[in-house]
């Protein structure tokens, strides 16, 4: 154990992008390990390094994981939909919900009509009981 060689830490995606050594004080290392370099690149291109750090520092410690995930998702949406970003996806889903709610209302009306038709038809003769002796 006396001859133990220190294990070289792999630089995080942020430090790798900036070509600097990643140390223990790296703020982004926790959120962008080397395996998430694509996510970092997307966030970096949309928000930039300084804005990403400002946003991260402006929120409470316990909210930072969710904040980073939001930034990553926004960057992915902007990459897939360059003009409207996540708004286009939200709008498409909103329209789909409206269509589904209208369809559900039509089905409910048809069920109501069918139940009303059953009530007007009178007593059922399916139970094996008949009015004839």
Beta strands, then each sheet from edge to edge (+ up, - down):
end
